[in-house]
């Protein structure tokens, strides 16, 4: 007999905002008893055909019994979700747990029947696909592993929703009905489908902001000046091709035009005869909610909120910011800002300057994102001043507090935007680092992504950025950017330098640089800069100060034709003679255009007025669009170091791009026992109460942070055997537990990672017996936390060849460092001589598992010489990891030493990567020291920490972040 499950509390963590296929937003949430009227109203707006597809019979209205059934759920065996816009239902989905006979059931039955209903006006927006992702995640949380759905053959749209989802399916046809069954375990295909849909939807949402047909400036001042009036003036003077409107509730009754701009003027958005696509909001913060409601109720698609007074002003402002985003999303709108500087689109068919920038930048191929208005305007003006006709801007956004639309959204848009060839970003915080690295890596595979990261050492985001904190060191962030192909620079000047070079020049084929010019000293500075940046400069060619344009032309032609040259730096100082800067620039440009192979060229010049502009200005092109940058220019720099640094960034990026053609693989090892390791982990977590008890203050702070992140992103997966959370409640925050040495060794052995045994030696007699078991020679060392890996304190004795030596060493250590119980001495067999290294893997909820490598001791501890890669690491990642530390030469035969077995080291790194990737419960792994010998290696010490897996932000259903 079926016994209903206990009524669960309302699961707030199931609520989510999603971007739909057309770029609009909707909220997905559980259906409650209070939704009876909404459900009835929704059903009345559904066509008879859609009702027939849902119930397989004419069903014109819902009975009171139906309404009760569809609004009363236990959130375990019976769950209903609704997609809402403007507080009204636009779609619903429901599952009911069933047994093998198709009857209502409770756990442990793991199958459920699922059914959808989408309002006809919203069909084709991807609502059902988004609901399927979320109801599947809910079902997995409630231990449902499989969905069944019965669909009429004519309902092809719903069949397509199921078949396109990417899950493993079975399909049958019986009694005129198509029956679909599919497993809910995510697959590579379902994840790929989900991310492709995410990319299309988020790119579309940005496109709606950048290319509106009409714009209203809400808060346009009645008098010249002020933020709103300035924004309207910039829109008009920028040449916006659409329709612009001025809105101010203080406009006089009957006013129809704003003078002198001659723009239609209205007291509200609702008075405008057409539906407005984009609203620029420039009213005081306390008036913004009314403006948002006015926009939302009249079909506005997006907002640019210039108004300040939000999270940057304190806790009250942060609450106001969250309410702004909630309100806008409830109407299906996306928000740039608040406290934004605005956005720009230079496309000839749009020409939108909805920003506070007084000047419309030259059209070009640089996409620019800035979290700071001041930095954004500095970059815009700097690019325009230095090389307006060399590298123009395609799109620009300064997102302010970026409470909604972020750099991730623009990466989705720029990835396949044909008008953008280079992405340039100034970031002060990264709300979802895991997603950012994924999107940046995908975009960098087709176009450069150049980033400068502010607030690197403060440990916190700027006050206006309400994002989860992360404790990842800045050096680790750099390595993860490098792995993703992101070009990270240190300053805004480098950001502009590198962006200009990449936007105007081809990528170099390698690191070999030819240097030519009329100053031997400037050439030598350039040569030194190349060596500093690890480029391979060729001997400089000195043309002497008497060289004229023709001499430069001949030398540059020789360099570009040389197969041993990948790039050219031309250096120039004022010369002897009558030639003008324009003549030199023309000679250089013409030579580049006639070169047999495309190679990057940069010019370094000192005190030659007009040369930079002459180099940047391309040859006359009658087909070039007015106001647009055209090809043919050459970037110039006032210092050799700046030119070479930009060129080095381009060379490293080009090398990364070549590597993406053969990205490496995650190898399989026949001796890995994944199932056995999973069983061990379940037992260990259960034995420790799933690590949910105790913990330090620091641990509790981390747990609170995890709980906040969970509220924003979703539920933590629970390992088998761990205690279940209360029904409807967010899961308990994880706490970790360190495994014993024996458990650590057993778990590592499942992955083919042997640890050299170390036997406890609480007294000298026990030490002698341990040595007898292991065989001499042995090592004696302490394992107390304050003495581990502290060879500098003289606490390790090596190559002890007999009992007398061992007893003497034992007495020395206890006399020097303390009592045996304080030292926790162990005896261990001697390992072959080699290089001591350290391998670590840690999990940060924001970015996932990170694999780290360095040499043990001072190189990693004092100098921070450690390299990092995201897990899962490929064989290529492992090879790069050990070669990217500064002390890597010690592994490869430095100063005549014997090279060590780096192949064995790479394999160990890959096995550790597999362990933490296969089992996210392994939240920390520390192998130290790992002694790498000329043949093979030995792991002398290892520790592992387990916890319920951290929240995954990238494997769950699509959702917008809630900060």
N, C-alpha and C positions, 0 to 999 in steps of 0.2 A: 504494500500500500504506500502511496506517495505521501510523504509528510513534508509540508513546506518548510523551507529554511527560516531561521530566525530573521526578523526584520533587521536590516543593517542600517547604520547611520548613513546620512547623505554623504557620498564620496566626492568631496570637493576637488580632489586631485584628478578627477576625470574631466573637469571643465577645461576647455581649450579654445583658443582663437586660431582659426585656420585661414589661409589664403586659398581662394578658389581659382579655378582654371582661368577665369576672365580677369583676375587681379583684384577682385573684391574680397571682402572678408566676411566670415560668419563665425558665430560662437557655437561650439558643440558642448552640450551639457546633459546630465541625466534628467529624465522626465520625472516630475514629482506630482503629488496629489493636487497641488495648486494649479496645475496646467490644464485642468479640465476644459475651461473656456477656450484657451489657446488651441488645444487639440481639436475641439469642435469647429472653431473658426477655420483652422487649417484644412480640415477635411472638407468643409463646404466649398473651398476654393480649388479642390482637386477635381480634374475632369472625370466623367463617368468611365472613360476608357482606362485611365490610371487606376481607378477604384476596382474595375473589373480585373485588371492584371494583378492587383494585390490580393483580392479575395476570391478570384476565380468564378465570380457570379456578380450580377447587378447588386450593388450595395450603396444605395443613394445617400444614406445617413447612418451615423453611429447611434446605437441605442445607449441608454444610460449604463447598461451592463458593460457594453463595449468600452465606453469612456472610463468606467471604473477599472476595467481590466488593463487598459492601456496606460493608465496613469498611476497604478499602484504596483510597485515592484519591491522585491526584497533585496535587489542589487547583488544577488548571488546566483540564483537559478533563473530569475526573470529580470531582465534589464532592458530598459528603453532609453535611447539617446535621441535628442532633437538637435537639429541645426537651426539656429535662429538668426534673424536680421531685424534690427529695430524692435526687439522683444516679441516678434512674431515667428511662429514655426514656419520653416520653408521645406523641411524634410524630417522624417523620423526613421529610426531603425530599432529593431527589437530582437532579442534572442530569448528562447525558452529552452532550458536544459531538458533533454530527452534521453530515454534509455534505448536499448537495442531494438525495442518494438515500436519506437516512435512516440512513447507515452511520456507524460510529464514525470520528471525525476529530480533527484537531488544528488549531490556528490556521494559516492565517487564516480557516478556517470560523467563521462567526459565529452559528450557530444551535445550540440544545441542546434535548434532550428532557427534560422535567421530570415527576416523579411524587412523590406524597405518600402517607403512611400515618399515620393518627391513631388512637390508642387509643380505643376506643368510649366509655370512661368520661370522656374529655376532649373528645369532639366537642361542638361548640356553644359552646366557650370562646374561639373566635377564634384557635386555635393555628395552623391552616393559613394563615390570612390573614397572621399575623405571620411565619411561615416563608417565605411567598411574597415578602414585602418584602425579607427578608434574603437569600434565594437569588438574587433579582433583582439586588440590589446587588453580590453576589459575582460574578455573571455579567458585569455591566457592567465590573467591575474587570478581569475576564479577557477583555475584548474580545468578549463575546458580546452580540449586539444583539437576539436574538429567541428566544423560547421556543415550543416546540410541546408539546402535551399531548394524549394520546388517552384518552378517558373513556367509559365505558359510559353509555348514555342514562339508565339507572336511578340512576346516581350523581349525583343532583341537587345534593347538598351540595357536592361538589367542583366541579361545573360552576359553581355560584354563587360559589365562592371565586374562580375565574378571571374570571368575567364582571363581578363587582362590584369588581374591583381598580382599574378606571379606566384601564387601558392600552388603546391602540389595538389592536383585535382583528380576526381573520378566523375564521369558523366554518364548518365543512363536516361532512357526514355521509356516511360510506362504509363498506360492509361491516359495518353494525351498530354502528359506533363514531363518537362525536363527536370531531372533530379541531379543536382550538383552537390558533390561532397568534396571538401578540401581541408587539408591540414592547416593549422594556424601557426605552425612553427615558421618563423621568417626564413626565407631562402635567399640565395644570392640574387635570384631573379626578382623576387618580391621587393627586396631592398633597392635594386636598381630601378624598378618601376616607380617606387615611392619617391626616390630622389629625382628621377626625371620629371615626375609630376610637380614636385616641389620647385624645381628649377624653372619650369615653364610658368607656373603660377606666380612665383615671386618676381620673375623677370617681367611678366605682364603687369604686375602691380606697380613696378617702377616705371614702366613704359607709359602707363596711364598718367603718372605724375609729370613725366617729362614732355609729353606730347598732347596737351589738352587742346580742345578746340575753342574753349572759352575759359576765361579767368576772372574771378571777382576778388577785389581787394577789400576785405572786410575791416573797416577801421580807417578808411581813407579820410584824412583830415579835411575840414572845410577850408582851411587856409594852407598856403604853401608851407612846406617843411613837415617835419614829423615822419615817423617810420612808415605809416601807411601811404602817405602821399608820395614819399620817396620811392617806395616799392612800385607804385602805380606809374610814376614817371619813368623808372627804369624799364618797366615792361613796354611802355609806349616807345621810348627812345631806342630800345633794342630792336625794334622792328617786328614785334610779335605779329604773326600772320593770322592769329585767331581774333576773337572778340574779347574786349576787356570791359569790365564794369567796376564802378566805384560804389561801395556800400558803406553807409553810415546811418545809424538810426537817428542821429542828430540832424540829418539833412532836413531842410524845410519841407513841409507838405507841398506837393505839386512840383518840386524841383525835378527836372528831367535830364539836365546835362550839367557836368562839372566843368567849370571854366578855369583856366584857359585851355585845359587838355581836350575839351569837347568830347568827353566820355559819358556814356549813359550813367546816370546816378540814381540809386535806389536806397530806400531806408532799410531793406532787408533782402536777403537772397531770395526769399519766397516771392517777392514782387517781380523778379526778373522773368521775362516771358519764356525764355528757354531754360533747359537744364544746364547748370554750370558744371564744368568738369573739374576745375581746380579752384580752391579758395585759398588766398593768402590772408592769414589772420594776423592783424596788427592792432589788437585792442588790449586794454589792461587785463591782467590774469583773471580778475574776478568777473570779467565780462565774457571770457572765452567760453564757458559752458553754454551760455545762451547762443553765442555765435555758432558753436558746433552743432547744437540742436537745430538751428535754422538751416544750416548746410545739410545736415543729415536727413532732415525731413523733406528736403527738396532735391535729393538725388545727386549731391556733390560727390565726386569719386575720391578726392584726396585733399589733404590740408597741408599747407606750409605755415607753421605757427612761429611767427617771429617774436611773439610776446615772451617777456622774461617773467621771473617770479615763481619759478618751479623748483626742481630738486636742487638747483644751485643756491637756493636761498635758505635751505634748512628742512627739517622734518615736515613742517606744514606744507612747504612747497613740494616735497616729494610725494605726499599724499595727493596733492592737487594734480601732479603730473600723472600718477597712476590713474586717477579718475578721468583725466583727459583722454588717455589711451583707451580706457574701458569704454567711455562714451563714444569715441570716434569709431572704434571697432564694432560697437553694437549697431551702427548704421552701415557697416560695410566699408568704411573709409580707412585709409592709411594716413599716417602722420609723419611729416618731416619736422623735427624739433621736439619739444618747444625750445625757445631761446636760439632759434636757427638763424643763420645768415641768409639762407635761401638756396635756390637751385637755378641752373642755367642750361639751356640746350641750344647749341649754335647751328643745328641742322637748318638748311635753307628753307625747308618747308614748315619750320616751327619758329625759330629765332625767339626763344623765350628767355628773358632775364628777370625771373621772379626772385630777385635777391636785392641786397643792399649795395651791391657793386655798382658804381656809377658808370662803368664802361663795359660794353659787350665785348668779350674776348674774341680774338680771331678764331674762325672755325678751323678745326684740325682734328687730330686723331688721339689726343690725350684725354682720357677720362680721369677726373680729379675728384677725390673724396676727402673732406676734411672734417674732423670733429671740433675744430676751432675756427670761429669766424675770423679772428685776427690772422691766423696762419693761412686760412683760405684766401683772404684778400691779398696777403703778401705773396702767395704763390701765383695768383692770377696776375697781379701787377708785375711781378718779377718776370714771368714768362712773356708777358706782353712787351715789357721794356727791353728784355734781352734779345728776343727773337720772335717777334709777333708773326713774321712771315715764314719762320722756320718750322715751328711746331705749335700749332694752334690747339684749342680745346674743343673736344666733342661735347662733353657734358661735365657739369660741375655741381656738386652739392656740398653745402656746409651744414651738417645735421644737428649742430648744437648739442642738446642733451641726448639726442638720438634715442628717445624713449620707445620708438616703434621702428621706423625704417632705419636700417643700419648699413654698415659697410658690406655685410654679408648679402643683403638684398641687391646692392649695386654690383657686387661680384657676379651674382646670378644674371643680372642684366648685361653687364659688359662682356660676359663670356662669349656670347654669340652676337654681339652688336657689331655689325660690319663697319660702323663709323669710328670705332675705338680700336686703336692698335696698341696702346700702352696705357696701363692702369697705374695711377699715382695716388697714394693714400697717406694721409697724416692721421694716425690713431693715437688716442690717449688711453683707451681701454678697449678690451675685446670681450663682448658679452658672452659669446659662445666660441671659445678658442678651438674646440674640436671641429665645429662646423666651419670656422674660418679657414683652418688649415686644409680641410677637405676641398672647399670651394676654391681657395687660392691655388692649390696644386692643380686642380682641373683647369683653371683659367691660365695659369702660368705655362701649361703645356701648349697653349696656342698663342699667347701674347704675354709680354713682360708685366709683372706686378711689382711695383717699387713702393716700399713702405718705410716711413720713419715712425718710430714708436716713442711718443712722449711719456712722461711719468714712469720712466724705466726703473728708477731707484727709490721712489717714494713708497712703494709697497701698497698704494691705494690708488683708486681711480679718482679723477677730478670730482668735485662735490656734486656736479650735475648729473653724473653718470651712475645711475642706480643699477649696477650690475653685480653679480656674484664675485666675490674676491677669489683670487688664486695666489698660491704661495710659490708659483714656479719662478725660479731664479731667471734673471734676464738673460744670462748666458744660455740657459736651456731654451728659452724662447727663440733666440737667434738660431740655434741648431735646428729647431723644429721648422722655423721659417726656411732655412736652407734646404732641409729635406723636401719641403713642399715647393721648392723652386722660387720662393719669394726673395726678391732682391732687397735686403734690409740695409738702409743707410742710417747714418748717425745724426745728420743735421738737415734742416730745411734747404740749405744751399745745395747739399749733395743730392737731395731729392729732385730739385730743379735741374741740376747738372746731368744727372743720370737719365731723367725723363727726357730731356732735350736730345741727348745723344741717341737714346733708343728710338725716339720718335722720328729722327731724321736720317739715321744711318743703318745699314745692314748689320747683322750680327757678325762678329769676327769668327773666322774659321778655326782659330786657335790662339795661343798666347804670344805669338811672335810679332814684335812691334818694330817697324822701321821708323827712324827718327831723322828728320832732315830740316835744315834751316840755315839762316844767315848769322846765327850766334852760337859759337862753340859752348859758351857758358850755359846758355839756356838749354841747349841740347843735353849737356851733362846733367843738369838738374832733372830733365825729363828722363834720362837714362836711370838715374838713381831712384826716381819715383817708380819707375817700372819694376825695378828689383824689389823695392819695398812692397809693392802690390803683387809680387810673385808672378809677374809677367816675364817674358824672355825678350829683352830688347836686343836688336841688332846694333852693331857699331854705328854711332851717329855719323851722318854725312854733313859736313860743314861746307856751306856754299859761300861763306865769307860775306862781309857786309856790303860788298860791291855787287852782290847778286841782284838781278832784276826779275820781273815776272816770268820771262822766258826761262831763266835758270831754275826757278821754282817749278815751272811747268815740266821741264825735262826730268828733274830729279823725282818729282812726284809720279810721273809716268813710269819711270824705271822701277820705283818701289811697288806700284800697283801691279806691274807686270811680273814681279818676282814671286815665284812659287814658294819661296821660303819666308814670305811676309804675309801676315794675317791682318794687320791694321797699320795705319800710318798716323804719326803725330808730326805736324808741320809746326816749326817754331819760327817766329819772326820778330825782329826788332826794327826800328826805323833804319832804312837803308840809305846808301849814298846814291843819288840819282834823282831823276825827275818823275819816275813812275808814281802813279797814285795808288791809294788803297783799293780803289775800284778796279784798277787794272790787275793788281795782284789777285784780288778776289775772283775776277773773271777768269784768270789763267788757271787758278786752282779748281774752280767749278767745272770748267770745260774739260780739264784733264780727268776729273773724277767721272764725268759723264761719258768720256770716250774710253774708259778703262775696260780691258777685256773681262775682268771679274769684279764683282761687287765686294768692296772692302770698306770698312768704316774709316773715315778720316776725321781728325780733330785738329784744330789750329790753336796754338798757344801764342799769343802776341802781347807785347809790352808797348804801351804808349804809341799806338798807331790809330789815330782818330779815324772813325768811319769804317774801319775794316770789319768789325763785327756785323754792322748792318749790311755792308756790301756782301759779306759771305752768306748771311742769312737770306737775303733777297734772291729768290730764284730767277732764272732766265724768264723773259716774258713768255707767258703761255696764254694764247687767246682763248683757250677752252677752260681755263681755270675759273672756278666760281668766284664771284665778287666777295671780298672779305675773307677768303679762305687761304690757308697756307698751302703752298704747292711744293712738289718735290724739287730737289736740286740744290738746296742750301747745305752749308757746312757749319757745324757748331763751332764756336770759338770760346776760349777760356782765358781769363787773365792770369792764371797760374798753372804751371806744369802739373802740380800735384792734383789739382781739381780735374784736369783733363784726363790724366792717367787713372785716377780713382774711378771716374765714370767709365772709362774704357775697360778697366779691370772687372768692374761689376758686369759689364756686358759680356766679357769673355767667360766669366764663371757661369753666367746664366746660359750662354750658348752651349757650354759644356754640359750643363744640366739638361738642356733641351735634347741634346744628342743622346743622353742616357735614357730619356723617356722612351726612345724607340726600342730599347731592350731593358725594361724596368726591373728586371730581376724576378725571382720567384721565391716563395716560401717553401723550402724543401720538406719532403716527407722523410721520416726516419722509421724504419721497420721495427726498431726496438722500443719505440715510445708506447707506453701503456696508458692511453688517455682515460679509458674507462676505470682502470684500477686507481689512477690518481683521483678521479672524481669520487670514487667510493671512499678513499682515504679522507678526502677533504670533508665529505658529508659526516663521516664518523667524528673527525676532529672538531668540526664546528658544533656538532651536537654535544660532544663531551664538554665543550666550553660554553654551553648555553647559547650557541650561535654568536658568542662574543658580545652579548648585549648587556653585560653587567659590569659594574665598576667603571674604571677609566679616570684619567686625570682631568684637571681643569682644561688643559690644552686639548685633550681628546674631546671633552664636552663641547668646547667651542667649535671644533671641527665638525662635531655631530650636528650642532645647531646650524652650521653653514650648510651641511648636507641636507638637513631638513628643509631649509629655505629653498635650496636648489631643487629639491624633490617637489615642493609645492609648485614651482615654476614649470618643471619639465615632465614630471611623471613619477611612476613608482619604481622602487628598487626591486630588482629580481630577487627571489628568495631561493636559496639552495635547498635541495631535498633534505628533509630532516630538520630544517630550521623551524623555529616557532613561527606560526602565522600571525600576522597583525590582526588587530581587532577589525571586524567587518566594517568596511566603509571608511576606515581610518587610514591615514598615510602610514606607510610602514615605519617600523622603528629605525632610528638612525644607527648605522653600523659602528661597532667598536672592534678593534683588531686584537688578536692574541698572538704572541710569539710562540712558535713551536719549539719543542725540546730538540736537542741535537739529534736524538734517535729518530724522531718523527720527521725532522728536516731531511736527514739522510735518506730515509725511506721514500719520501715523496720525490726528492730529486732523482733517486735511482729509477723511478718510474719513467723519467725522461732521459735516461741514459747519461746522467750526470753523477758520477761517483765522487764521494768526498773522502779524502784520506782519513781513516779512523783516528780518533784521539780518545785515549782512555783516561778516566779520572785518576788523579793521584793525590788523595787527601793526606797521605803521609809518605815518607821515603820508602817504606816497605812496599806499599801499594805501587809506587812508581817503579820499583825494581820488578815487581811481578808483571806490571803492564809492559815494560820493556821486554821482558822475557817472552810475552805473548806476541809482541810485534816484531821482535828481532832487532838487534843493534845494527847500525847506529840509530839513535833516536834524538828527538828534540824535546825540550822541556819548556813549557811556556804557560803564563797565566791566562785565564779566560774571563776574569772579572771585568765588568763593563768599563771601568775606568782605566784598565791596563791593556785591553784588547788593541792589537795593532800599534802598540807603543814600544817598538824596538829601541827608540831613542832613549828610553829609561833603563836600558840594559836588562830588561825582563825576559829575554829569550836566550836559551842556551841551545846551541846546535852541535851536531856531529858528536854526540856523547857515545863513545865506543864501548863502554863497559859499566859494570855496577859501581865501581869506585867513582868514576867520573860523574855518574848520574847522582849518587848520594852527595858528592861534593857540590854539584850544581844546585841540588835541592836546598842544601844548607845555606848556600850563598844567596839564593833568591828569597828565602824566608827571612834571612837576616836583613837583606837590603830593602825588601818591599813590604813585608808584613807577614802575618800568620797565614798558614796554609788555607784556612777556611775563608780568609779575605781574598786570597789570590786565585783560588779555584784552579789549581795547577792541573795540567794534563800532559800526558806523554804521547808523542806522535812519531810515526816513522819519518825518516828523512826523505824529502823529495829531491829529485834531480835539480841541479843548479839551473837557474834561468832568470827571467825578468818577472818581478812581482807586479801583478796587475789586479785591478778590481772591477767587478761587473755588478751592476745594480739594476733593478727594475722596480719602479714605483708607480703608483696610480694616483693621478690627480683627477677629481671628478670633472674638471673642466676640459682637460685635453685627452684623458685616457691614460693608458700605460705607456711609460717612457723607459726605454732601455739606455743605460749609461755605461761608459767605459773610460778607464784611465789607468795610469800607472799608480800602484799603491804608494802611500807615503806622501812626501812633500809635493810631488808634482800635482796631485789632485787636491790635497788638503790645503796647501799653502798657495799654490799658483792657480788653482781652479782649472787645471788642464784636464778637463773632462769633456767628452763628446756625447751627444744624445741623439736618439732616433725614436720615432713613434713605433709602437708595436701594432701589428705584426711586422717585424723586420724581414726584408728579403735578403738573399745572398749578396746582392749588390750593396744593400744598406750595411751589412756586417763588414764587408770589405772596406767600405768608406769609413765606417766608424773607427776602426783601429788605425786608419791612416790619417785621420783628421785632427788628432791631438798633436800638440807641438812637440812632444817628446817621442813621437812615433819612430824616429830614426833609431832609438834604442832597441826596437824590435827587429830592425832590418840590417843589423851588422854595422852599427856606428863605430867608427874608428877601429875597424878591423875585427870587432867582436863577431862571434858566430851568430848568424841570424836565427831567430827562434821560429817555432812551428806556428806561423800565423794561420795556416789552414785549420789546425786544430782549435785555435782561438776563435776563428770565425764560426766554426761548428758549435762551439760552446755558447757563443752569443745567440745563435739561432735556436738552440735548444731552450735556453732561458726565455727567449722571446715566445716560443711556442707554449711554454708552460704558463706564462701569465696571460697569453692570449686565449688559450683553451680554457683556462680556469680563472675568471676574473675575481674569484675569492682570494687568490694569491695577491694581496694588495702591496706586498713589498718582498723583494728578494735581494739578498746581499751576499755575494760570493767574494770573500777577501781573506787572505790573498789567493790569487790564482797564479801559480808559478808556471810560466810558459818556458819550456826547455827547447833545445834544438830539435828534439823529437818528442812530441806529445806535451801534455801539461798535467798538472795536479791541482785540484781544488783543496786547499788546506783548511778553509773555514767557510761556513755558510749559515745564514739565518733566514727564516721565512716567517712572514706574518700573514695570518688569514683573517678574513672578515666577510660578512655577507657582501655581495658585489656592490660597488658604488653605483649610483644612478647613471644610466647610459642616456645621453641626450641625443644620440644619433641613430639608435635602432628602434625607437618607439615611433608612434604615428606622428605625422607632420603636425607641428603646432608652432605658433608664434611665441617667443619668449614673453614671460610676464615678470618684469623686474619690480 
